[in-house]
């Protein structure tokens, strides 16, 4: 059978490329309409072919006209500036924008250029207007939360409608009227009905997953603005839409846990049950390590482990448990599925976050099983790993004192390598936990190991800890860009602040290192944003008698020495007063000189001598106001009274300088002297001069005063009164 004539090699390939239509792809029998992309005009004014649905099956709501886009874009700019003559003008403008947007809500929410306006309108809208938006979006929430721009509008609507649910729980229902009253609770429940049965693909949807998390937080009553909650709700790239000078009720209540109706808790249980139903041996590893689904799974697991006990036992929807799907058998059994699952997540960059949630909120009995089987024998090796160390931190926050001491013994040999690789977060946690558990021996051993890891020299300890090489602060300029934050300096600064807060050897080590530094180096630390917090923490007064700070020594001698280093050169005070970061350290001197009135007066005198220079600098003006320099110059007695009042009414006394051999007079309040005999009983609490005046007035009224003639000269000539 004859073979097909083929040309091989480079010559044949080059000939085929020279033939016409050589680069065209073979065309199928049917034209794929969904694959067509229109290039050239991508604005909202572009009108595509008249399809009623988009290529992925989502409904098409139409596009705004060009003049409508321009109007809404201009309205968004005006609301962002919030430069209205009065609140009435802003309210009138808002009413006109709402009127113009009526019937176009879905178009605006799906528009790239106008969706920000919809978010801003939600921020500024009333409760009734938010309910109206719920009605406009009703039936379309499943599609809206999957849209790139509309999903942000839904998130904003959910967050700022949550406080209204709490308010309606405490308020009486409005009087019946002709219109149908729909509570905000029912608005949320209607939205949940639209999403029922769709949890499986919404968990890992790029946009819907964020909206789903927001909805879960609203239903659970968790605070909306805590940092731990924010990381679950939004990505780092999330654009925060705000209006300057406007604070809504949602922002006021966002930091607190909210009261929610029982129907919301039932809805959360339904979410947990539906999610548990879709989890199997295949999907669990995938969702646990999925970049989008993992945060939603974290939140659902946290809600399951923290929900009320009655809800766990009595809710009919609570038959499914995410925890039982993740850990189906005894984790302490070698080779079990639960042990394999936990071991597989420890070193996974995304999956380890789910393990952190499990370790944080697991019941005590289960946590002990996880600790004994997975962490106890190899916690030192896990602490070295850059991913597993964060799970170890969560474990250290829950273990008992005995287990904590064993863990410290295993981690201490790893401290030099941890310091070398700048992984000091686990050292900070270990110090804080051993101090909280009263494990003084472990705290001292960890502190000694940290000092040796940084060279053992107190004079260079802080410099190495914060990666500081400069010995003098740089001159600041308005045009200079903000320097990029050094993570080594940041973590070292946090470690130093943590050690200053722990009484005993950790605080003494950092204090000694600060006193060994010269003035230019201290100025550089104070004028650097990251390291300025170390000085601020060091100047916080400690009270040994306070129950909240047991075991701490009075740090007044240290504070006096540190402030005197700066006062050795008065220009250093002015340098701090004109620096953005240094001004915060100088403000800390106010509390740092508590009980040291002479030092406080010296600092205020230096500031008063440079008032003209400081008034020309906006940072300097803040310092002048905080230190009340104007009052110090004009009425020093009133300034002293305010200082005493701010220090709790205590008598301010300069601490004695035993080390330097200088004796200072300490002013102490003396008790009021009272009279003798009957007058003593009646005069309790009165000063001697008050008692003398009362005695004189009483004697005068009884006529006990004698008039004696005497000779006098000048002004003394005449009547002389005597007793």
Secondary structure, DSSP 4 states (H G I P E B T S, - for coil): -PPP----HHHHHHHHHHSTTTTPPPP-SS--GGG----S--STT----S-SB-TTS-B------HHHHHHHHHHHHHHHHT--SSHHHHHHHHHHHHHHHTT-HHHHHT-TTTHHHHHHHHHH--HHHHHHHHHHHTT-HHHHTTSTTHHHHHHHHHHHHHHHHHHHHHSPPPPP-SSPP--HHHHHHHHHHHHTT-HHHHTT-TTHHHHHHHHHHHHHT--SS-HHHHHHH--TT------TT---HHHHHTTSPPP--HHHHHHHHHHHHHHHHH--HHHHHHHHT-TTHHHHHHHHHHHHHHS-HHHHHH-GGGG--HHHHHS-S-TTSTT-HHHHHHHHHHT-TTHHHHHHHHHHHS-HHHHHHHIIIIITTTHHHHHHSTTHHHHHHHHHTTS-HHHHHHHHHHHHTTHHHHHHTT--HHHHHHHHHHHHTT-HHHHHHHHHHHHHHTTS-HHHHHHHHTT---SSPPPP-SSSPPPPPPHHHHHHHHHHHHHHTSTTHHHHHHHHHHHHS-HHHHHHHHTSHHHHHHHHHHTS---TT-GGGTTPPP-HHHHHHHHHHHHTSHHHHHHHHTSHHHHHHHHHHHHHTTT-HHHHHHHHHHHHHTHHHHHTSHHHHHHHHHTTHHHHHH-HHHHHHHHHHHTTTPPP-PPPBTTTTB--PPP-PPPPP--STHHHHHTTT--HHHHHHHHHHHHHHTT-PEEEEE---GGG-EEEEE-
